[in-house]
Amino acid sequence: MDDCPGAQGGADTHKISPILVEDVGKKYTLFSHPAKRLAHSLTGGKFGRGKEFWALKDVSFEVKSGSTLGIIGANGSGKSTLLQLIAGTLKPTVGRTKVKGRVAALLELGAGFNPEFTGRENVQLSCALHGLTPDQVAKRLPSIEKFAEIGFFLEQPVKQYSSGMFVRLAFAVIAHVDAEILIVDEALAVGDAYFQQKCMRFLHDFMERGTVLFVSHDMASVKSLCTDVIWLQQGQIVEMGSPKTVGDAYLRSQYARTQRVDATPVPPTAETKTPPQELVAPIPVVADTRREVIQQEGLQNRIQIFHFSTRDPGFGAGQAQITSVEMLDAQERALVSIEGGEMVCLRIRAKALATIENPIFGFFLRNRLGLNVFGDNTYLVYHRCSRVCKADSVLEARFGFVMPFLPRGDYSVCVALATGSNENHVQQHWINEALMLKSMANDVHADVLGIPMHEISIEVAGE
């Protein structure tokens, strides 16, 4: 593997690009029958002509040191091919890939393992292929065994392993080979929840010192792990940029493809203000038992609310359009700010542009990375009530809830109106950033959010 530009001279690793992909293309020849493939091979291509297929074409990008690049796209878009080119297990037809540093790759399930060898023997072989000495392998075997947690199966041939055991052992190896670049394909999807959490903790630690290429269909993982994202489609880059921007564009495209509708903005219409009251479900009111203390100690979680934005026109089938989104107080007044722990009502209004059946309203509160923090929809409340809404009718949905305590930062409210059922529905209008919120917390509530507590108590028996 060649050195990347900027790697000469000093040891300033921040100026080094560990991965450089320049005008890369990968071509395969497809044959309609095995006999044609054989004839093509035996005659050096004179007979048995096949059809050219470019798995990748004109792909160029650069990965900076210490960054994490996510690669997204539908099955068959070229993601795995690209990773194999970077890992060096495939050669490009045109262009070049330049990689600097030790690479550890978790690609196809069980790739690189000899099925006849035991788990221990495969660990020793894999570590040696990654450049570890026999002494280093011997010292790290106990740690690898502990990480994999496959027990006595370590002494069994890997052909007897389940898919989950394959992943456990393969990930345990790449976690112990002192890699500088980590390439992870969708393999983690087959592991159990406990092991996935362990792998995610390792990835977070690795990202502090190394470079990661990460392929996943899980947009939440992509948004939380990656600093940049590439969207591949039919072997070419459609879009490259921040996880939130590219991820939202990709999901919009997927909705259009799976629901056979255009992912185009819904045309604007005038707002009508006659809400049908039968769409309103009552929500019980509760209060946080610590409210007085929070107020007295100056620990309020003030959240600023910005008005409904038309900057994002949204997308959908277009038979209905969301016309307004507001946060209301108990007196039906639009709020410009709220305290964490207070009761709030999210009101979504929409207009039917054609006759629609069984509307479903929903929302997500998202953090600055675009990750869903919490949300809900109207399906469970009304799934037994068949409803037809005629063209020009106005719909209103309300979600009454206690606003959680939000850590300091920017948030957005994503809203959507679909028709059909929870399992089989069509998105009529989806807006990613209908409302923008800014939390000015004093950082007294940790993690993703703080839940208002209806009751907190301690009881000591025997006193």
Salt bridges, closest charged atoms under 4 A:
ASP3 OD1 - LYS100 NZ 3.65
GLU22 OE1 - ARG96 NE 2.32
GLU52 OE2 - LYS27 NZ 3.25
GLU62 OE2 - LYS64 NZ 3.59
GLU116 OE1 - LYS159 NZ 3.13
GLU145 OE1 - ARG120 NH2 3.95
GLU149 OE2 - LYS198 NZ 2.45
GLU155 OE2 - ARG120 NH2 2.67
ASP178 OD2 - ARG140 NH2 2.83
ASP192 OD2 - ARG168 NH2 2.66
ASP248 OD1 - LYS223 NZ 3.14
ASP248 OD2 - LYS244 NZ 3.83
ASP248 OD1 - ARG366 NH1 3.86
GLU271 OE2 - ARG349 NH1 3.76
ASP288 OD2 - ARG290 NH2 3.01
GLU326 OE1 - ARG347 NH2 2.33
ASP329 OD2 - ARG333 NE 2.84
GLU332 OE1 - ARG347 NH1 3.85
GLU332 OE2 - ARG398 NH1 2.67
GLU339 OE2 - ARG302 NH2 2.84
GLU342 OE2 - ARG291 NH2 2.99
ASP392 OD1 - LYS351 NZ 3.97
GLU396 OE1 - ARG349 NE 2.80
GLU396 OE2 - ARG398 NE 2.73
ASP410 OD1 - LYS438 NZ 2.66
GLU433 OE2 - LYS244 NZ 2.29
GLU433 OE1 - ARG311 NH2 3.50
ASP443 OD2 - ARG408 NE 3.94
